[in-house]
């Protein structure tokens, strides 16, 4: 048995009182479409799944595979106590704890030891997760192992912002997401010159701690230049992998969310990704986002997501069912080495349709390419024939989203 095989099969890797015992079920933190994908993956394999849902986040809780759904506190510290109490009062001690968003992954990682006494962990501790959660640390890591990234500055004052030498257009964004506001909801603000940068910087300082702001060059190109390397890892070694392209996204130049993603053969993503993962000795699921700079052809790292990502359900259709493979891993079961096949698509119809229409109208998206994407084998982000209710539950949410965008003066 190789060292890697031993690591994959060893249930002792899991921390806490329940190490050595397979988890009895999974507690999914978050009920949006990422959580829905986890619930369906595990539920289809007969794993008992409960969901903790946020306000206005009903999708996963309406799935036939969610055996129970509960609301939970909005405050972080209250959430830790809630989780610990839930494990004892409801008899779910030892269950796998599966966060589905940056905030919940950070919460679990920061309280790794405490929560590990009650649950089986699926995310790494904070000293590892923080390297992906905080973009400043991500780019320091990339620089340390020689992986290219866009030019970035971290202004602490207005004068620092004025002196930022990253070129224009640029984006202003937070290095971490610590609260929900106009900036964090948008993910980033595009700025096309110094005057606009200073105006936006003043706005941003009123919303977030100035110490968390960054200004970064906007690498040219839309979704067709954005790629991802996703993996399930043990000690920095990938067991199962996917390479994909975020072909369509909203907004087009620095996508806040993917609307159409497809698996592709892109072997050159592996080498820089392995450098990052080995340096971290990363355990668990991760997606590493890159953008190919058309000016020099170089893939530059943008983000690292140390939890399930928006389009992870594509991977199951392409042959790599990440949530279930993660379940096998934390259960101490063998995990088959797999890589997703190319040519499979993932579509979120309700957001991709207006995005594609806008791109078709501007002639940035050829009609032939759009039709090709619809004809490919693909996974729907929300709808499933064996679990149709979440698809119906999404309709009023989409109507509300479109109404808000129209009120904000944005047709899509």
PAZARO-524144 format. One record per residue: x, y, z of N, C-alpha, C in turn; residue in three letters. Coordinates in steps of 0.1 Angstrom, whole numbers, plus 2048, in hexadecimal, padded with zeros to 3 digits. Atoms other than C-alpha are relative to their C-alpha. Last residue first. Layout:
<nodes>
XYZXYZXYZALA ...
</nodes>
This chain:
<nodes>
7FD80E7FE6D89A075D8057FE80EUNK 80A8088066C69C17568037F1802UNK 7F880A8076DB9D576F7F67F57FAUNK 7FC7FB80D6CC9F677A8087F67F8UNK 7F27FA7FF6CC9EE79F8058057F2UNK 8017F47F86A69EA79E80E806801UNK 8077F68086AA9D27817FF80D808UNK 7F67FB80A6C49BE7957FA80B7F7UNK 7F67F77F96AC9BC7B380A8057F5UNK 8067F37FC6909B079D80A809806UNK 8017F880C6A699678C7FA80D804UNK 7F37FC8046B09887AE7FF8097F4UNK 7FC7F67F668C9867BB80E8067FCUNK 8097F480368197479B80480B80AUNK 7FB7FA80D69F95C79F7F880D7FDUNK 7F37F97FD6959557C38068077F4UNK 8027F37F967194F7B980D807804UNK 8067F680967D93579F7FC80D807UNK 7F77F58056969237B57F980B7F9UNK 7FD7F77F567C90F7C980980C7FBUNK 80C7F87FF6708FE7A980280B80BUNK 8017F880C6938F27A27F4809800UNK 7F77F47FF6978E77C67FF8097F4UNK 8057F57F86778D27C280980C801UNK 8047F48076838BD7A57FC80C808UNK 8027F77F56988A27B67FB80E7FBUNK 8038087F469B8837A07FD80980DUNK 80D8078016978987817FD7F880CUNK 7FD80F8026B28B078C7F27F9800UNK 80A80A8036B18D67898057F27FFUNK 80B8017F66C98ED79B7F77F47FDUNK 7FC7FC7F26EB8F078B7F67FD80AUNK 8077F47FC6E18DB76D80580480EUNK 8068017F36FC8C27617F980D803UNK 7FE7F67F67078C073D7F77FD80DUNK 8058077F470D8AA71F80280A80CUNK 7F68097F97148C47047F97F980BUNK 80180E8056F88D26EE8097F6807UNK 80D8067FD6F38F27017FE7F27FCUNK 8008027F17188FB7007F37F9804UNK 7F880B7FD7188F66DA8007FD80FUNK 80780C8046FB90E6D68087F3803UNK 80B8017F670E9296E97F87F37FDUNK 7FB8047F472D9236D47F67FE80BUNK 7FC80E80271A9256B38067FA80DUNK 80C8097FF7099456BF8047F27FFUNK 80580580C72C9556C47F47F7802UNK 80380F8007309656E67FA7FD7F3UNK 7F48067F97419886E87FE7F1800UNK 7F88088097289946CE80D7FB806UNK 7F37F880271A9AE6E68097FA7F7UNK 8037F38056F799F6E180C8097FEUNK 80480180E70497C6E57FD80D7FAUNK 7F38028077169857067FD7FE7F1UNK 7F87F37FF6F699571480D7FE7F8UNK 8077F68096E197770980880D7FFUNK 7FD80480D6FB95F7197F980A7F6UNK 7F27FE8036F997173A8037FD7F2UNK 7FE7F28026D397373980F8037FEUNK 8087FB80B6D194D7338028107FEUNK 7F880180C6EE94374A7F88077F4UNK 7F67F58016DD9507698088007F3UNK 8067F47FD6BD93B76880980C800UNK 8087FA80B6CD91F7557FB80E803UNK 80A7FA7F86E991776D7F78087F7UNK 8087F48036FC9017567F780480BUNK 8087FD7F47188E775B7F980E7FDUNK 8037F37FC7298D873D7F780180CUNK 80D8007F873B8B87357FE80E805UNK 80C7FF8097568B77197F3800807UNK 8027F38067748AA72D7F38007F8UNK 7FF80080F77488B7437FC80E7FBUNK 80C7FE80877A8917688037FF7F1UNK 7FF7F28077998827787F48017F7UNK 8087FD80C79886579180280D7FBUNK 7F97F58087AD8537AB7F88037F3UNK 7FA80380D79483D7BF80680D7F9UNK 8057F680A78F8467E38077FD7F3UNK 7F77FD80C7928297FB7F980A7F7UNK 80180A80B77C82C81B80A8047F4UNK 7F580A80078683D83B7FF7F67F5UNK 80580D7FA76484E83F80B7F6801UNK 8017FE7F277587083A7FA7F4807UNK 7F37FD7FA7818658187FF80180FUNK 7F880C7FF76185480D80D802808UNK 8068097F574D8738168087F3801UNK 7FC7FA7F37668888027FA7F880BUNK 7F28047FE7618717E480580580DUNK 80080E7FB73B8757E980E7FB802UNK 8058027F373E89B7E88007F2805UNK 7F87FC7F575689A7CB7FA7FF80DUNK 80A7FB7F77438857B280780480DUNK 7F97FE7F375E8837977F680680AUNK 7F980C7FB75187377780780280DUNK 7F48038087478917618087F5806UNK 80580480D72389276F80C7FC7F7UNK 80680D7FF7328927927FB7FB7F2UNK 7F680B7FF7498AE7897FB7F2801UNK 7FB80380D72E8C577C8097F4801UNK 80880B80571F8C479F8037FC7F2UNK 7FB80D7FD73C8D87AB7F87F47FBUNK 80380980B7308F77988057F2803UNK 80D7FF80672E90F7B57FC7F57F7UNK 8027F380874B9047CA7F37FF7F8UNK 80780280C74F8EA7E67FD80D7F9UNK 80D8067FC7698F48007F97FD7F2UNK 7FE80D7F978C9028007F47FA805UNK 80D8027F878691C7E58027F2807UNK 80080E7FB7A792A7D77F47FE809UNK 8078047F47A69497C28037F2803UNK 8097F67FB7B795C7A67FB7FD80EUNK 8098057F67D594879A7F880C805UNK 7FD7F97F47E59547797F57FC80BUNK 80B8027F67E893E75B80380680DUNK 7FD8077F380194D7437F37FF808UNK 80480F8007F995371E8027F980DUNK 7F48087FF80C97471E7FE7F1800UNK 7F47F88037F398F71580D7F8800UNK 7FD80180E7D697671480C8087FCUNK 7FE7F38047D997173A8038007F1UNK 7F580080A7CB94F74280180F7FAUNK 8047F980C7B695276180C8017F7UNK 7F67FA8077B893977E7FA8087F4UNK 8047F980C7A192C79980C8077F9UNK 7F67F58027AC9117B27FC8077F3UNK 8007FC80E78F8FB7BF80A80C7FFUNK 7FC7F38037948E77DF7FF8037F1UNK 8047FB80D7878C97F180580E7FDUNK 80E7FD8027988B880E7FE8057F2UNK 80980B7FE7BC8B881C7F28057FCUNK 80E7FE7FF7D78D18117F87F3801UNK 80480D7FB7FB8CC8187F17FF802UNK 80A7FF7F57FC8F28137FE7F2807UNK 7FB7F77F681C8F17FF7F780180CUNK 7F58067F88118D27EE80580980AUNK 80680A7F87F08E27E380A7F9809UNK 8087FA7F58009017D57FB7F680AUNK 7F67F87F881B8EF7C17F880680CUNK 7F98097F78018D57B680A808808UNK 80A8047F57EB8F17A88077F780AUNK 8007F57F58099007957F67FC80BUNK 7F37FD7FA80F8DE78480080C80AUNK 7FC8097F57EB8D377E80D804807UNK 8067FC7F37DD8F076B8067F880BUNK 7F77F77FA7F48E874D7FB80680DUNK 7F68067F77E18C874780980B806UNK 7F67F57FF7C38DC73980B7FB80AUNK 7F38067FE7A98C272C80A80C800UNK 7F67FF80B7888D373180C7F8803UNK 7F38067FD7698D07478088007F3UNK 7FE80C80774E8EA73F80E7FA804UNK 7F38067FE73F9067538027F37F9UNK 7FE80C80872191C74B80F7FC802UNK 80D8038067129367638017F47F7UNK 80080780D73093C77A7F27FD7FCUNK 80680E80072D9557958007FA7F2UNK 8058027F273E97679F7FA7F2801UNK 80D8077FC75097477E7FE7FF80EUNK 7FB8067F376C98D7787F47F9807UNK 7F17FE7FF7699977538057FB80DUNK 7F780780974798874A80F801803UNK 7FE7F980C73399376980B7F97F7UNK 8057F37FE72597976B80780780CUNK 8017FB7F273495A75D7FA80E800UNK 8087F47FF73794673D7FE80280FUNK 8027FA80E75392E7337F780C800UNK 80C7F87FC75F9277577FB8087F3UNK 8007F280477790D74A7F3806803UNK 80D7FA80777D8EC75B80380E7FCUNK 7FC7F48067988D47687F58057F8UNK 8087FB80B78D8B978080780D7FBUNK 7FE7F38057A08A47997F78037F4UNK 80A7FF80B79E8867B080180F7FCUNK 80680D8037B987B7C87F78007F4UNK 80D8018057CE89B7C97FD7F17FDUNK 80080880C7EC89B7E07F27FE7FBUNK 7FB7F980C7F08B87F88007F87F3UNK 7F27FB7FE7ED8A38178068067F4UNK 7FB8057F37CE89280A80E804801UNK 7F28027FD7BC8A47EE8027F980EUNK 8018067F279A8A57DC80E7FC804UNK 7FA80D7FB7A08BB7BE7FB7FD80EUNK 8078057F47948D87A88057F3804UNK 7FB80D7FD7A98EB78E7FA7FC80EUNK 7FF8057F27979087808067F2800UNK 7FF80E7FF79991D7608017FC80FUNK 7FF8047F27909407567FF7F1801UNK 7F28007FC79994C7328017FB80FUNK 7F980980977794372280F7FF804UNK 80080E7FB7669537408087F67F8UNK 80C8047F87709767358027F2804UNK 80780D80479198572A7F47FD809UNK 80A7FF80A7AA99F7367FA7F27FDUNK 7FB80880B7BB99B7587F68007F5UNK 80A8088067AD9B676E8067F97F4UNK 8027FE80F7CA9C37827F57F77FCUNK 7F980A8097C59C17A77FD8037F2UNK 8027FB80E7BC9D97C38097F77F7UNK 7F580280A7B99CA7E67FC8067F3UNK 8037FD80E7A49D280580C7FD7F7UNK 80480C8087A59C08267FF8037F1UNK 7F48098007B99DB8397FD7F37F8UNK 7F67FD80B79E9F482E80C7F6800UNK 7F47FB7FB7859E284580A8037F5UNK 7F780A7FA7659DE83280C807806UNK 80780D8007479F38278087F5807UNK 80C7FE7F8751A1782C7F97F3802UNK 7FB7FE7F2774A0F81F7F580280AUNK 7FC80D7FB764A017FF80480180FUNK 80D8087FE753A227F78037F3808UNK 8077F97F5774A357FB7F37F9804UNK 7F88047F3786A1B7E67F980780CUNK 80580D7FC76AA1F7CB8077FC80DUNK 80E7FF7FC771A447C87FB7F3806UNK 8007F97F3797A3F7C97F1802805UNK 7FA8087F5795A247AE7FE80780DUNK 80A80A7FC77EA397988047F780BUNK 80B7F87F9797A567997F57F6804UNK 7FD7FC7F27B3A3E7927F5807807UNK 7F67F57FF7A4A2E77380280480FUNK 7F97FE80D78EA1176680A80C801UNK 7FD7F2801781A027878098027F4UNK 7F77FD80B76F9E1789802810801UNK 8047F480875F9DA7AB80B8027F5UNK 7F67F68047639B77BA7FA80B7F8UNK 7F480780074F99B7CB80C8097FCUNK 7FB7FF80E72F9AD7C380C7F97FDUNK 80B80680871F9A17E48058007F1UNK 7FE80F7FF7409A87F67F67F97F7UNK 7F380480673F9CC7E98027F1801UNK 8007FD80E71A9D47EF80D7FB7F9UNK 8037F280471A9C48118018017F1UNK 8087FF80D71C9A28227FD80E7FEUNK 80D7FB7FF73899F83C7F98007F3UNK 8038007F175A98F8427F2805803UNK 80E7FC7FF76398681E7FB7FE80EUNK 80880A7F878998681C7F18057FFUNK 7F880C7FF7A29988057F97F4807UNK 7FB8047F37879B17FC8097F4800UNK 80780B7F97849BE7D98067FD80DUNK 7FE7FE7F178E9DA7C27F77F6807UNK 80C8037F77929D079E80480380EUNK 7FC8077F47A99DF7837F37FC808UNK 80A8027F57A69EC7608057F880BUNK 80E8008017C09FA7637FC7FA7F3UNK 8057FD80D7E49F576F7F0800800UNK 80480C8067F09E578F7FB8017F2UNK 7FA80180D805A0179E7FC7F27FAUNK 80080E8047F2A0B7BD8037FF7F1UNK 7F38048047FDA2F7C68007F17FBUNK 7FC7F880B7DAA3D7C880D7FC7FAUNK 80880380C7CFA207DD8048087F4UNK 7FC80D8057ECA257F57F97FC7F3UNK 7F47FD8087E3A4A7F78067F37FBUNK 8047FA80D7BFA4080080D8037F8UNK 8057F38007CDA2A81C7FC8057F2UNK 8067FD7F27D4A068247FA80D801UNK 8007F27FB7D99FC7FF7FA80080EUNK 8088017F47E09D77F780080E807UNK 7FC7F77F57ED9D57D47F77FF80BUNK 80A7FC7F67EA9B97BA80780980AUNK 7FA7F67F87FA9AF7997F680580AUNK 8017F38067E998F78D80780A80AUNK 80D7FB7FC7F696D7997FF80F7FBUNK 8037F380481295678D7F2805805UNK 80C80080881B9377A17FC80E7FDUNK 7FD7FC80E83F9377AE7F47FE7F7UNK 7FE80C80783A9247CF8028027F1UNK 7F68097F983F9427E68037F47F7UNK 7F27FA80282D95A7CE80A7F7806UNK 7FD80180E80E9437CE80E8057FCUNK 7FE80E80280E9417F48047FE7F1UNK 7F38027FA8119677F78047F17FEUNK 7F67FB8097F49697DE80F7FF805UNK 80080880D7DE9527F280B8057F7UNK 7F880C7FD7E89648138017F77F3UNK 7F27FC7FD7DC9858058097F4802UNK 7F97FF80D7BE9737F780E805801UNK 7FA7F38007B396881A8088027F3UNK 80A7F77FD79D94981880480F7FFUNK 8097FF80B7B69348067F580A802UNK 7F87FD80B7D393781E7F88027F3UNK 7FE7F28017BA93983A8098047F4UNK 80B7F98077AF91683380380F7FEUNK 80080380F7D190883C7F68087F9UNK 7F37FC8057D891985E8017FC7F1UNK 7FF7F28047B291786480E8047FAUNK 8007F67F57AF8F186580480E7FAUNK 7F37FF7F97A78DD8467FF80A80BUNK 7F87F58047838D583B80C801809UNK 7FD80280F76F8B583B80880C7FBUNK 7FC7F480976F8B28618017FB7F2UNK 7F580480975C89687480380C7F6UNK 80380380E7478A688F80C7FA7F9UNK 80E8048027448AB8B57FD7FB7F2UNK 8058097F57678AE8C27F27FB7FEUNK 7FB80D8027738BB8A17FC7F680BUNK 80A80780775D8D98A68047F27FDUNK 80D8017F87738E58C27F67F87F8UNK 7FE8097F47948DD8B07F37FE807UNK 7FD80E80478A8EC88E8017F680CUNK 8048077F477B90C89B8027F17FEUNK 7FC7F87F478C9238827FD7F880DUNK 7F28017FF78890886780580780CUNK 7FC80E7FC76390486D80F7FF802UNK 8058027F275D92A86C8047F2805UNK 7F77F97F677392E84E7FC7FE80EUNK 7F380780076091383B80A807809UNK 80180C7F874092384580C7F8801UNK 8027FC7F274A9468397FF7F3809UNK 7F47FB7FA7599398187FE80380FUNK 7FD7F280373A92581080D804807UNK 8017FE80F73090080E80280E7FCUNK 8037F280373A8F38317FF8027F1UNK 7FD7FC80D7378CD8357FC80E7FDUNK 8047F28017388BE8588058067F3UNK 7F77F880873A8988577FA80F7FFUNK 8037FD80E72688987380A8097F9UNK 7F780880A73987E8927FC8027F2UNK 7F17FF7FD71E88A8AB8077F77F6UNK 7F880080D6FC88A89A80F802802UNK 7FA80D8026E78808B98087FF7F3UNK 80680780B6D089E8B78067F27FDUNK 80E8017FE6D88AE8D87F97F87F6UNK 8048077F46FD8A78D87F17FE801UNK 7FA80D8007068B08B47FC7F880CUNK 8088088096ED8CD8B48067F2800UNK 80C8047FA6FD8DC8D37F87F67F8UNK 7FD8097F571F8DC8C37F47FB807UNK 7FC80D8067118EB8A38037F680BUNK 80C8078066FD9068B58047F37FBUNK 8078067F571C90F8CA7F47F97FBUNK 7F880B7FB7309148AA7F97FA80CUNK 80080B80971492889A8087F4806UNK 80C8077FC7109408B87FF7F37F7UNK 7FD8077F47359498B27F37F8805UNK 7F680B80172E95188E8027F880DUNK 7F37FC7FA70E96589280A7F4800UNK 7F87F880A6F295E87980D803805UNK 7FE7F27FD6E394188D8098077F6UNK 7F67FF7F66D792187C80380F803UNK 7FA7F38016B891686980B80180BUNK 8027F77F56B28F186780680E7FDUNK 7F97F38026AD8D884C7FD80980CUNK 8047F67F76A68B284F80780D7FDUNK 8098067F76A88948397FB80A80BUNK 7FE7FA7F36B68A781C7F67FB80AUNK 7F58077F96B588F7FF80480780DUNK 80580C7FB69289A7F380B7F9808UNK 7FC80D8066A18BC7EF7FA7F4806UNK 80C80680668E8DA7FD8037F37F8UNK 80A8057F66A98E28167F47FB7FAUNK 7FC80D7FC6C38E47FA7F67FA80BUNK 7FF80B80A6B19007E98037F2806UNK 80880B7FE6A49168068047F37F8UNK 7F880A8076BE93180A7F97F3801UNK 8017FE80E6AB9518138087F67F8UNK 80C7F98046B79508378008027F1UNK 8007F27FD6D493783B7F28067FCUNK 8037F680B6CF91283C80180E805UNK 8027F47F86DE8F58517FF80C7F5UNK 7FC7F38066D88D583D7FE80B80AUNK 8087F57FB6D68B184980680D7FBUNK 7FB7F28016E28948347F6809807UNK 8097F77F96E086E83A80580E800UNK 7FB7F97F56F685D8207F6809807UNK 8068057F36E384680980680580CUNK 7F880C7FB6FA84B7EB7FB7FB80DUNK 80280A80A6E08627DA8087F3803UNK 80D8077FF6DF8757FA7FE7F57F6UNK 80080A7F570487C7F97F37F9802UNK 7F580A80270588B7D67FF7F680CUNK 80480A80A6E389C7DA80A7F57FFUNK 80C8087FB6EB8AD7FB7FC7F57F6UNK 7FB80A7F670D8B87EE7F57F7805UNK 7F880A8076FE8C77CE8067F680AUNK 8098098066E38D97E38087F57F9UNK 80580A7F66FE8E87F97F77F67FAUNK 7F48097FC70E8F87DB7FC7F680AUNK 7FE80B80A6EC9037CE80D7F8802UNK 8007FB80E6E49157EE8037F57F7UNK 80B8068086DB90380F7FF8067F2UNK 8047F880C6FA9098247F67F97F7UNK 8017F27FC70D8F583E7FD8097F4UNK 7FC7F680A7078D18357FD80E804UNK 8077F47FD7068B885280680B7F7UNK 7F97F38047108968457F780B804UNK 8077F880A70887385280780D7FEUNK 80D80680271385786A7F78087F6UNK 80B7F77FC7378608677F37FA7FDUNK 8057F980B74F8428657F4809804UNK 80D80480376083B8867FA8077F4UNK 80180F80178583C88A7F37FB7FDUNK 7F68058097868618958007F0801UNK 80680B8097658688A780A7FB7F6UNK 80480C7F977387B8C57FB7F57F7UNK 80B8007F77868948B07FC7F3806UNK 7FE7FD7F279B8948917F47FF809UNK 80B7F77FB79888187180380380FUNK 7FD7F28057B98738637F680A806UNK 7FA7F87F67B385587980380E7FCUNK 80A7F87FA79B84885E80680880BUNK 7FE7FF7F27BA83D84A7F5809807UNK 80880A7F97B1831827800802810UNK 80E8008047BB84F8147F87F7808UNK 8077F47FC7DB8548277F28007FDUNK 8028017F17E582F8237F980D805UNK 80B8097FE7DF8317FD7FD7FF80FUNK 80C7F98047F58507FB7F47F8803UNK 8027F67F681183F80E7F38077FEUNK 7F87F480180E8227F67FD80980CUNK 8087F480080080080080980C800UNK 
</nodes>
